[in-house]
Amino acid sequence: MSVNIDLSVLRERTTWSAAILSAVLFSGISLVGLSAFDLAGDQIGSGGDVRPIPRLVYESLERDGIETEVMNEDGLIDTSRLEGKIMIIDMMAHDCSSCHAVQYHLEEKMQYWDSLVGERELVILGYGSWYDESIEYLNQSDGEYTVPQYPTGLGSPQSAILENGTLGDPVRYLTPGGTGSIPVVILVDHEGYILAREITGIPLDGWSSFDSSVEIALTGTDEDIVAMRGIGVSEVNTSLPSLFFLGAMLSILVFFSPCAFPVLPSFIGFQMSMATSLDDLAGDGESEAKAPLPPLLGLASGTGMVTFFAAIGAIAAMMGAKFADWGVIWWIALLIACSLFVLGTLNLLGWSSNLFSAFQRWLDRRIGRRSSSDLPRPMRDMFLYGAGYAAASIDCTAIAVIPFVVYLGGMGLNSVLAGLIGLTFGLMLLMVSVVSMVGYGRGAFANRISKYTNGVKLVGAWMMIYAGIVLTIYLNRPDVILSVLEI
């Protein structure tokens, strides 16, 4: 496969004009994606009765001077020992970049919040929510993760103790709609009611809403606190329609997850660039093939996304705890981020050979099909990019999808099918909707921009470059992304 690099493109004004336009479009589409995630989380998390949270009892890290202040004689963190105190409960995991951003913020504000403590005391707790991770792994700092400075432990599906004495999974009661999507950080008042909740480490308001709620909880009147009690505790419903709906709700959070937001603009840019290439080939008489209808392209990319998750789920099911212990999720996401940057750069510099075409030629040789054409194959390309979209977002999405599958697995085959069909349906519907809006929207002004086809291709290349850069930063320093949003 030859690679023809044309560095002269870097001296052209159109290249840098496309870079500026791409930056504007990238920022706008990313903010729309994050806003959709926040809105979806608020709507999904608005259900449930407003009542005190269950008592939590779970294994602690048992560090002297940290967990010893809140754990019982068996080394377990027990929230019943904290009655009358304000609690911040951070539902987190070792392999969860958004969770690290939540942790950075809580640790940054700990000293200030301590200065506000008066009649009401504040305790911050970390609850390990991905049960495939071990207590040893949670207590192990590495390049991306440091053990929290506040009391932390590993939960289990029996860590919640309800008023009637039955045991349950806190993830099903305290995450939005019981989806199991993390991170989730909740503020609990001195009587056990939820006052505030954030479902991402990079909220668009820069944590101002959550932080102000903490201050009111510590210094406000009882009337002020009662007025803030508006977040319910989810009911766990295991009926098949409810599990289908739960899977569909989870698909919304998966599609617009903070890890996916850098890739969404790149995905849209790729679709437009591919359509432009087909138009050019048709105009030059090199091909009479027409691009498939946008809904069909959406189905192809949605199938790629679902296929990737199915493969990861199967690997996780076979590997068990080793899948978590090896920390492969973060590395997969980082590999995809670097790949986006490299492919975007090569396309910008006039990369004459196409990775997808090379893959197709290899596949043709393997199955004995003769094909020398390098023409775009839209359905194949959208399928592969859909799989890439899922792979790039895996650091956030796998932390919800895999526990969701494990949760369903304990209820039988019918429950697994109901939940996964709901998840698949939601992802397909969202992908078809986004691809159709881009496809039909582009068709409305395609004739007007026909003379700017090269610019559209450049925009697509820059989108991929930006996606690779932002995703890499997010995976390593999510606090940097938060600081940008706060500007």
N, C-alpha and C positions, 0 to 999 in steps of 0.2 A: 504494500500500500504506500503510494508516494505521498509525500507531504510537501507542498509547494508554499513557502512562506513569502509573503509580499510585504516587506517592511515599509514600502513607500506609502502604504495606506495611512500610516501614522502621521504623514506630512500633509494629508488632505484635510481641508476645513470641514468637509461633510462628516468625517469620522468623529471629530470632536463635537460637532453640532449634534450628532446622534448620541454621543455620550451624555451631553447635557439633557437632551430630551428624554433619554432612557432613565437618567437619575430622577427626573421629575415624575415620570410614569411609574418607576419602581417605587418611589416613596408613596405616591398616591394609592397604588394598588395594594401595597403592603399595609397602609393604614386602614384601607377598606377591609382587608382580610382580618386584621387585628380587631377592628370594630365589630365585625361579624362574629368573631370568637367571643368577645366580651358580651355582646348582646345575646348570643346563643346561651352562654353560660348563665347569664342573669335569668333568662326565661326558663331554662331547664332547671335551674336551682331555686325557682320561686315556689315550687310545690312543697307539700308536706305540712304537717301541723306545727304551729309555733309552740314548742314545748322544750323543756330542758333536755340536753343531750344525754345519751346513756353514760353510765360510769365506764371508764376505760381502765383496764388492767392489762399491762403488757410487759414483756421482758425488757430490762434496761441494760445500758452499757456498763453500769456499776462503776463509774469513775468517781474517785474520792473528791468531795467538794462540789460535785455537779449533780449526778444522779442520786447520791446518798441523801440529798436534802429532800427528795420527793418519793423515794422508793420505800417499800415496806421491808419487813424482816426477811422476805424471800427474794429480795432483789428485784421486785416488780414495781414499775411505776403505777401508782393507783391514784386516780383523780379524786377518789373519795377523801383522801388525806388533804385535799386542796380546797375543800368547801369554804365558801366565803371569799375566795381569791379570784381575781381576774385571770383568765387563762388565754394564751394564744397557742393554738394547736396547729403545728406545721406538719401536714401529711405529705411525706417526702419519700425519696428513695436515693440510693447511692448513684445509680445510673440514670439521672434525670436532670438535664441541664437547666430547665426552668425551675426545678426545685432548688438548685444551687443559687439562682437569682433571688428566690424568696429568702433563703438562708442569709445571703449577703445583706439584704435589707434589714432583716430582724436583728442581726448582729450589729449592724451600724446604728440602729436606734435603741439598743438595749440600755445603754448608759443614760440616754436622755429620758427614756421612760422610767427608769429607776429613780431619776430625780423628781418625778411627779408623784411618786408613791406617797400616800398619806394614810388615810383610814383603810384604803383598799390596796392590797398587795398584788403584784403582777408576777405570774409564772409563765415562762415560755417552754413548751414541750415539743419535741420532735417525735413524730409517729412514723416508723418505717412501714410503708404501705405496700411495698412489693414483696410479697412473702417468699418468693424464691430466693431473695437475698438473705444471707445468713447474718447473725448478730456480729460475727467476726468481720464480715465484709463491710457492714455498716460502720464498724469501728476502725476502718482502715482508710487513712488519707492517701490520696494519690494526686496526679497532676491536675485533674478536673474537680476533685472532690476533697473537701476537708471535713473532718468530723465536727459537727456543730458545737458551739461553745455553750449551748443550753442543754438541759436534760433530754436525752434521746434514747429510743429503744425500738425494738422490732415487734410489730403487731402480729396478729393472727386472725383467722376468721371467727374466733371465739373471744376476742378481746373486749367486746362491748357487752355489758351486763345491764339488761333492761330492768324496769321496775318490778316486773313479775318474776324476775330471776332467770329468765331464759338468756341464752348467749347468742351473740350475733357478730357480724363483721362491721366494724366502724366505717370501712370504706363504703359500704352500702347505705349507711345512714348519713354520712357527713359530706360526701362528694355530690356535685350537682346532679340531681335526679337519680342518685345511686349508680351512676355510670362507672364509677371507679377511676375516672380521669384525674390524674394529679399533675402538677401540684395543686393542693388546696390548703389555704391557711385561713383559720377561722378565729374570730375573737369571741370569747365566751364570758358573759358577765358573772358576777358573784353568786347568782342564783342558777347558773347553768344554761342560760338562754344565749343563742347566737346573735351577736350584734352586727357583725360584719364578716364578709368573706371575699377572698380573692382567689381566682383560679388560674393565675398566671404569674410568673415572676417579673413580667414587664407590663403592668397595667398602663393603659394609655394616659391615665391621670397622674402618673408618677407616684402612686401610693398615697396621694393626698387624702382621699376618702377614707381609706383604711386607717391611716395614721391619726386623722382627726377623731375617728371613732375610738381609738385606743385612749386618746387624751380625755374624751368625754367619759369613758368607762372608769378612768382613774380619778378624775376630778369633778365630774358632773354630779348633779343631784339624782336622787332615785327616780324622780319624774322624767329627767332627761334620758336615763337608761331604759326605763320601761317603754318610752316612746320609740326607741330604736329597735325593739324586738319585733322584727318583721320577717326573719329568715326561718323557714321551717326545717324540721328534721324529716328526712325522706322515710317513707314507708317501703318496706321490702315486700314486693309482690312477685310471686313466682309463677303466675299464670302465663300461659303461652303468649297471649296477646300483649301482656305487659312486657315480657322479655323481648318480643319483636319490637315494641315501641322503644324499649331501653336501648336496643342495638341501633335503631334509627337515630335516637338522640346522640348516642356516642359517635355516630358517623359525622355529625355536624362539628363536634369538637375535634375529631380527627382531621377533617378536611381543612379547617381553618386554624389548626394548632399553631402556637408561636414558632415551632420549629419549621412549619411549612410555609410561613408567610414570606420568607425570602425567595422561595421557589415558585410561588404563585405568579408573580410578574414574569419570571423567566418562562414559565409554562405558557402563559398567554403570548409572550413574544415569540416563542418557538412556533406556536400554532399559526400566527400571522406570517412569520417568515416562510414557513412551509407552504402556505397558501400562495404567497407571492411567487415562490419558486415555480409552483405548478402553473401559475398564470404566465410567467415568462416563457416556460417551455411550450405552452400552448400557443403563445403569440409568435414564437420563433418557428413553429411547425414541427418541433421535435417530438411532440406528444399530443395525442388527441384525447388522452385520458382526462377526465374531469375529477375534481376533488369530491370525495363523498360528502353527503349532506352532513352538516355539523352535528346533528344528534347521533349519527353513526360514528363519527369521530369521537364523540363523548363516550359512547359505549365502549369503543376500543380502549380509550385511555382509562376509563373506569375499570374495565376488565384487567388491564395491566396493574392497576393499583390493588385490586382485590387479590389477584394472583400472587403479588409480592407478599401481601400480608398472610395469605394462606401458606406460602412457603416458609415464612419466618415462624408462623405458628406451629407448623409441623416440626421444624427444627427444634424449636423451644420444647415441644412436647417430648421429643426423643432425648434431648440433652438434659432436660431437667434443670437442676440447680447450677450445673456447670455453665449453662447459657448466661446466667447472671454473674457467676464468679469470674468468668473470663472477661466481662465488660465489653463484649463484642458490639453491643448496640451503639455505643458512642463511636467506636472505630468505623462501623459501617456508615454512620452519618457523616463523619469526617472525610471518609474516602469519597463519598458522593459529592460533598462540598468542594473538595479539591478537583474532582472530575469536572464539575460544572465550570470552575474557573479555567481549567486547561482547555476544555472544548470550546468555551466562549472565546478564549484568546486565539485559538487556532482558526476558528471561523472568522474572527475579525481580521486576521492576517491572511485571508484568502486560502484557507485550507481546501485544496482541490478535491481530496478524497473524503468521503463521508463514512463515519464509523458505522452508521446503520446499514449503508450499502455494503460495506465490507462484511458485516455480520451476515447479511442476506446472501452474499456470494458464497461465504463459507457454508451456510445452511443449504444452499442449492447444491453444492458439491457433495455434501453429506447425504442428501436424499436422492442424488442422481439426477437432479433437474438441471437442464442447460439454460443458463441465463447470463448474458453479458451486460445487461442493462444497469446503469447507475441511476435510473430515474427514481424520484421519490416514491415511496410506497406509503401513502398517508396513514392507512389503517395500522400497518406494522409500526411506523414511527410513533404514532400516538399511543399505541399499546406500550411500547418501550419507554416513552416519556412518562406515561402514567405510572409504570413501575418505578421509574426514577424519582417521580414526585413522592411516592410512598416511601422509598428508601431514604430520601433526603430528610423526611420528616420523622424518621423512625425513632429518634431520641425522645420525642414527645409522645408519639402515637403508640409505640410498642408498650410503653409504660402503662397504657390504659387498655389496649387491645388484648395483650397476652393475659393479664389478670382477669379480664372479662371472660375470655375463653375458659380459663381455669375455673372461674366461678360457675359458669354454665355447666362445665363438665361434671360437677358434683350433683347435678339435678337430672341427669339422664340424657339420652340421645335426642329426644324431642325438644328439650330445653335448649340444647346446643344448636339444633337446627333453627329453632325460632329466633334465637338471639343473633346468630350469624346471618340468617336471611334478612333480618332487620338491618344489620350493619351493612350488608352488601347492597340492599335496596337503597339505603340512604346515600352511600358513597356513589352508586351509579347515578342516582337522581341528581345529586349535586354536580357531579362531573359533566353529565349531559347538559345541565342547565348552564354551567359556566362556559363550556365549549360552544354551545349553541348561541349564547349571547355574543361571544366574541366572533363566531363565524358569521352569523347573520348581520351583526353590527358592522363588521368589516365589509360585507357585501353591499351595504347601503352607500358606502363612499369609496368603493374599490376603484371606480372609474376616475374619480377625482385624484387619487393618489397613484395612479398607474405610472406616472413619470418619476415617482419617488421610490420605486421598488428597491433600489440599492440601499436607500436610507432605511427602509423597513428591515432589511436583512441586517444592517449594522445595528439597529436598535435591538433586534433579537440577540445578537452576539453580546452586546453590552449588558443586556438583561441577565444572561447566563453568567457573565463575569461578576456582576454585582451580587447575584445570588450566591455564588461560591464564596465571595469575600464576606458577606454579611452572615451567612450560615456558619462559616468558620469562626468568626468573632463570637457569634452567639453560643456556639458549642464550648468555647474556651473562656469567654468573658461576657456572660449575659448582662452583667452590670453595666458594661459599656453601652449596650443597646438601650438599656433603661435610661442612662444619662443623656443619650441623644433624644429620646422621647420627652424628657423633662425640659428640654430647651424651649 
